[in-house]
Amino acid sequence: MTQEHGLVNLGNRLLDELDAQHDEAAKSLYETNQSLMTTLSQMGQGQSTLLESMQRQVLLSTRNQEEKINDLRLENERQLTEMRKTVDDRLSESLDKKLDQSFAQVSERLESVYKGLGEMHTLASGVGDLKKVLTNVKTRGIWGEMQLGNLIRQTLAPGQYEENVAVVPGSAERVEFAVCLPDQSGNTVYLPVDSKFPQEDYIRLTDAAQQGDAAGAEAARKALIQRLKQEAKKISEKYISPPYTTDFAIMFLPVEGLYSEALQTPELVETLQREQRIVIAGPGTFSAMLNALQMGFRTLAIEKRSGEVWLLLGEIKKDFTRFAETLENTRRRLDQAGESIDSAVTKSRSIQRKLSALETGPAALDNPPETLTIQEDVDQ
């Protein structure tokens, strides 16, 4: 019991001390709070005064800044107005000049575009026509024949070739063109020229080559070679018939690429020449052949004209010989006439002398021999 009583007393004392400390702390806190409130009040008054001063300064500074900004704005507006005017003038002048140049360039380019469009339209029409020609077997052959005809007409004279002619007498087969070659006896020997264009085989070959298909290209090349051999055989059987024609004919390939593909197979050219007596030619090669033939025609014409000139010179020589003889006869006759005239003049003078003698008197009448002499002179 005594111990519990002691603990109670201790607890009471602790509570009293705690209350005392609490009161003291509350008092201290109150005093601190009052002091803080006083300080804050003083600080608030100072800040209010400072804020009012700052507000006045800010307002004053703001007015000054506004005035300066306004002045600056007015000056900037004035300068900008002047700059705008200057820039507008220069831009207007430069723009007008550039616009004029641009319009001129645009007009030129539009004209070029219109011209190009016209050319493209023409080209498109031509390509369309060419496509129609090349996609039709009959017209394709006509196209090759037209190209062949143009080359021949541009090089040879009309009498040096014939078109769509039966080179073999009694045959119904007609070759597209034949060059007329004279033989030693002056008769005409035909050189047959026929155009062939195996387009399908050639296109298959070029397509396979462009696609890198080696096997397809080789197969297409073999088919093309076989087709060319078949066409060469037809030409040989139809149009080669010596002595009416030459012992060979020309197969014209109207595309240089096709001719180049044919030349890439050397045995083809040799085989056609040996077995079928066919010479293949592209546009360039055939033009060279025609030029060589034209030179031959000119040489032959010169030789022919030379023979005619020699014959003419022979006739002139004969005529000149006859003229010389005639001239010599004329000279002799003129000499004889001169001698006769001289003799007549001499006799005339003799007769004059005798007549003068008759006028001298009657004595002259007594001279009969003189009279006879005069009569003889007259007779002579």
C-alpha positions in Angstrom: 0.0 0.0 0.0 2.8 2.3 0.9 4.4 1.7 -2.5 1.1 2.4 -4.4 0.6 5.6 -2.4 4.1 6.6 -3.3 3.4 6.0 -7.0 0.2 8.0 -6.9 2.0 10.9 -5.3 4.7 10.7 -7.9 2.1 10.7 -10.7 0.4 13.7 -9.2 3.7 15.6 -8.9 4.5 14.7 -12.5 1.1 16.0 -13.6 1.6 19.2 -11.7 4.9 19.7 -13.3 3.5 19.0 -16.7 0.7 21.5 -16.1 3.2 24.1 -14.9 5.3 23.4 -18.0 2.3 23.6 -20.2 1.2 26.9 -18.7 4.7 28.3 -19.0 4.9 27.0 -22.7 1.5 28.5 -23.5 2.6 31.8 -21.9 5.8 31.8 -23.8 4.0 30.9 -27.0 1.5 33.7 -26.5 4.3 36.2 -25.9 6.1 34.9 -29.0 3.0 35.1 -31.0 2.4 38.6 -29.9 5.9 39.6 -30.7 5.6 37.9 -34.1 2.3 39.6 -34.8 3.9 42.9 -33.9 6.9 42.2 -36.2 4.7 41.0 -39.0 2.5 44.2 -38.6 5.6 46.3 -38.8 6.9 44.3 -41.8 3.5 44.6 -43.5 3.5 48.4 -43.0 7.0 48.6 -44.4 6.1 46.3 -47.3 3.0 48.4 -48.0 5.1 51.5 -48.1 7.7 49.8 -50.3 5.0 48.5 -52.6 3.5 51.9 -52.9 6.9 53.3 -53.7 7.6 50.5 -56.2 4.1 51.0 -57.7 4.8 54.7 -58.2 8.2 53.9 -59.7 6.7 51.2 -61.9 4.0 53.5 -63.1 6.5 56.3 -63.8 8.8 53.9 -65.5 5.8 52.4 -67.4 4.8 55.8 -68.6 8.3 56.6 -69.7 8.6 53.3 -71.5 5.2 53.8 -73.1 6.3 57.2 -74.3 9.6 55.8 -75.6 7.8 52.8 -77.2 5.3 55.1 -78.8 8.0 57.3 -80.2 9.9 54.3 -81.4 6.8 52.9 -82.9 6.1 56.1 -84.7 9.7 56.2 -85.9 9.6 52.6 -87.0 6.3 53.2 -88.8 7.8 56.2 -90.6 10.9 54.2 -91.6 8.8 51.2 -92.5 6.6 53.4 -94.6 9.7 54.8 -96.4 11.2 51.3 -96.8 7.9 49.9 -98.0 7.6 52.6 -100.5 11.2 52.1 -101.7 10.8 48.3 -101.7 7.4 48.6 -103.5 9.0 50.8 -106.2 11.9 48.5 -106.7 9.8 45.4 -106.4 7.3 46.8 -108.8 10.0 47.7 -111.3 11.8 44.4 -110.8 8.6 42.4 -110.8 7.4 44.1 -114.0 10.7 43.3 -115.7 10.8 39.8 -114.4 7.2 39.3 -115.2 7.8 40.5 -118.8 10.8 38.1 -119.1 8.8 35.3 -117.5 5.9 35.9 -119.8 8.2 35.9 -122.7 9.9 32.7 -121.6 6.5 31.1 -120.8 5.3 32.2 -124.3 8.4 30.7 -125.9 8.1 27.6 -123.9 4.4 27.3 -124.6 5.1 27.7 -128.3 7.8 25.0 -128.0 5.4 22.8 -126.1 2.7 23.3 -128.7 5.2 22.6 -131.4 6.4 19.6 -129.5 2.8 18.4 -129.0 2.2 18.8 -132.7 5.4 16.8 -133.4 4.4 14.2 -130.8 1.0 14.0 -132.3 2.5 13.5 -135.7 5.0 11.1 -134.3 2.2 9.2 -132.5 0.2 9.1 -135.7 3.3 7.8 -137.5 4.0 5.3 -134.8 0.4 4.2 -134.9 0.6 3.8 -138.7 3.9 2.0 -138.3 2.4 -0.3 -135.7 -0.5 -1.0 -138.0 2.0 -1.8 -140.8 4.2 -4.0 -138.6 1.3 -5.9 -137.0 -0.2 -6.9 -140.4 1.6 -9.4 -142.5 0.5 -7.9 -145.8 1.2 -4.3 -144.9 4.5 -5.3 -143.3 5.6 -6.7 -146.6 4.5 -3.5 -148.3 6.5 -1.5 -145.8 9.7 -3.5 -146.6 9.0 -3.2 -150.3 8.4 0.6 -150.0 11.8 1.0 -148.1 13.5 -1.1 -150.8 11.9 1.0 -153.5 12.9 4.3 -151.9 16.6 3.2 -151.8 16.5 2.1 -155.4 14.7 5.2 -156.7 17.1 7.5 -154.8 20.2 5.9 -156.4 19.3 4.5 -159.8 17.8 6.1 -162.9 14.4 4.9 -164.1 15.8 3.0 -167.0 18.3 1.1 -164.7 15.7 -0.9 -162.8 12.2 -2.4 -163.2 9.4 -2.9 -160.6 7.1 -5.9 -160.2 8.6 -7.6 -163.2 8.6 -11.2 -164.4 12.3 -11.8 -164.8 11.8 -15.4 -166.2 9.9 -15.5 -169.5 6.6 -17.5 -169.3 6.7 -17.4 -165.5 3.8 -15.9 -163.4 6.2 -15.1 -160.5 7.0 -11.4 -160.3 9.9 -10.0 -158.3 9.5 -6.7 -156.4 12.5 -5.0 -158.1 15.1 -6.0 -160.6 18.2 -4.1 -161.6 18.7 -4.0 -165.4 22.3 -5.1 -166.3 23.5 -5.1 -169.9 25.4 -8.1 -171.1 28.2 -8.2 -173.7 25.7 -8.5 -176.6 23.6 -5.5 -175.3 20.7 -7.6 -174.0 19.2 -6.9 -170.5 20.1 -9.3 -167.7 18.0 -8.9 -164.5 19.4 -8.8 -160.9 16.4 -9.8 -158.7 16.0 -8.0 -155.4 13.2 -9.1 -153.0 12.4 -7.8 -149.5 11.7 -10.1 -146.5 10.9 -9.2 -142.9 10.3 -12.1 -140.5 9.1 -9.8 -137.7 7.7 -12.4 -135.2 10.9 -14.4 -135.1 13.0 -11.2 -134.8 10.8 -9.7 -132.0 11.0 -13.0 -130.0 14.8 -12.9 -130.3 15.1 -9.3 -129.1 12.6 -9.8 -126.3 14.5 -12.8 -125.0 17.8 -11.0 -125.3 16.5 -8.0 -123.3 15.1 -10.3 -120.6 18.4 -12.1 -120.2 16.8 -15.4 -121.4 19.8 -17.1 -123.0 18.0 -20.3 -123.8 15.0 -18.4 -125.3 17.3 -16.1 -127.3 19.2 -19.1 -128.7 15.9 -20.9 -129.7 14.6 -17.7 -131.3 17.9 -17.2 -133.2 17.7 -20.7 -134.6 14.0 -20.1 -135.7 15.0 -16.8 -137.3 17.9 -18.5 -139.2 15.6 -21.3 -140.4 13.0 -18.7 -141.6 15.7 -16.8 -143.5 16.8 -20.0 -145.2 13.2 -20.7 -146.2 12.8 -17.3 -147.7 16.1 -17.5 -149.5 15.1 -20.8 -151.0 11.8 -19.3 -152.3 13.7 -16.4 -153.9 16.2 -18.7 -155.5 13.5 -21.0 -157.0 11.3 -18.2 -158.2 13.6 -15.6 -159.6 17.1 -17.0 -160.5 17.1 -18.2 -164.1 20.3 -17.5 -166.1 20.7 -16.2 -168.8 17.6 -14.1 -168.2 18.8 -13.2 -164.7 22.1 -13.1 -162.9 23.2 -16.3 -161.2 22.4 -14.8 -157.8 19.7 -12.6 -156.2 19.6 -10.2 -153.3 17.4 -10.7 -150.2 16.8 -7.3 -148.7 16.3 -7.1 -144.9 14.7 -3.7 -144.1 15.9 -3.4 -140.5 19.6 -3.1 -139.6 19.1 -5.0 -136.4 17.7 -8.0 -138.3 20.6 -7.8 -140.8 23.1 -7.7 -137.9 21.5 -10.8 -136.3 21.9 -12.6 -139.6 25.6 -11.6 -139.9 26.2 -13.0 -136.3 25.8 -16.4 -137.9 28.6 -16.6 -140.5 27.6 -20.0 -141.7 24.2 -18.6 -142.7 25.7 -16.1 -145.1 28.0 -18.6 -146.6 25.3 -21.3 -146.8 22.8 -18.9 -148.6 25.5 -17.8 -151.1 26.7 -21.4 -151.8 23.5 -23.3 -151.8 20.8 -20.8 -152.7 23.0 -18.2 -154.5 21.4 -15.5 -152.3 23.1 -12.4 -151.0 21.5 -10.8 -147.9 21.7 -7.0 -147.5 20.6 -4.5 -144.9 19.7 -0.9 -145.8 23.2 0.4 -145.4 24.8 -2.5 -147.3 22.3 -2.4 -150.1 22.8 1.4 -150.5 26.5 0.7 -151.0 25.7 -2.0 -153.5 23.5 0.4 -155.4 26.2 3.1 -155.4 28.6 0.5 -156.8 26.1 -0.5 -159.5 25.6 3.2 -160.3 29.3 3.7 -160.8 29.3 0.7 -163.1 26.5 2.1 -165.1 28.4 5.4 -165.4 31.6 3.6 -166.5 29.6 1.6 -169.1 28.0 4.8 -170.4 31.4 6.4 -170.7 32.7 3.5 -172.6 29.7 3.4 -174.9 30.0 7.2 -175.5 33.7 6.8 -176.1 33.0 4.3 -178.9 30.5 6.7 -180.4 33.0 9.5 -180.2 35.6 7.4 -182.0 33.1 6.6 -184.7 32.2 10.2 -185.0 35.9 11.2 -185.2 36.3 8.6 -188.0 33.5 10.2 -190.0 34.9 13.6 -189.3 38.3 12.5 -190.6 36.7 11.2 -193.8 34.7 14.4 -194.3 37.8 16.4 -193.6 39.8 14.4 -196.2 37.1 15.0 -198.7 37.1 18.6 -197.8 40.8 18.8 -198.3 40.5 17.2 -201.7 37.7 19.6 -202.7 39.8 22.5 -201.4 42.8 21.3 -203.5 40.6 21.0 -206.6 39.2 24.5 -205.9 42.8 25.8 -205.6 43.8 24.3 -208.9 40.7 25.7 -210.6 41.5 29.1 -209.1 45.0 28.8 -210.4 43.8 27.8 -213.8 41.2 30.7 -213.8 44.1 33.0 -212.8 46.2 31.8 -215.7 43.2 32.2 -218.1 42.6 35.7 -216.8 46.3 36.6 -217.2 46.2 35.2 -220.8 43.0 37.1 -221.5 44.6 40.4 -220.2 47.6 39.9 -222.4 45.5 39.2 -225.5 43.3 42.2 -224.6 46.4 44.4 -224.5 47.6 43.0 -227.9 44.2 43.7 -229.4 44.2 47.2 -228.1 47.6 47.9 -229.7 46.4 46.5 -233.0 43.2 48.6 -232.8 45.3 51.6 -232.1 47.4 50.8 -235.1 44.2 50.8 -237.3 43.4 54.3 -236.1 46.8 55.7 -237.5 45.6 56.0 -241.1 44.8 54.3 -244.4 48.2 52.8 -244.5 47.1 50.3 -242.0 44.6 48.9 -244.5 47.3 47.8 -246.8 48.6 45.3 -244.2 46.3 42.2 -244.5 48.7 40.0 -242.5 48.2 42.3 -239.5 44.5 42.0 -239.9 44.8 38.2 -239.9 46.9 38.4 -236.8 44.2 40.4 -235.0 41.6 37.9 -236.1 43.8 35.1 -234.7 44.1 36.9 -231.4 40.4 37.4 -231.2 39.9 33.7 -232.0 42.4 32.7 -229.4 
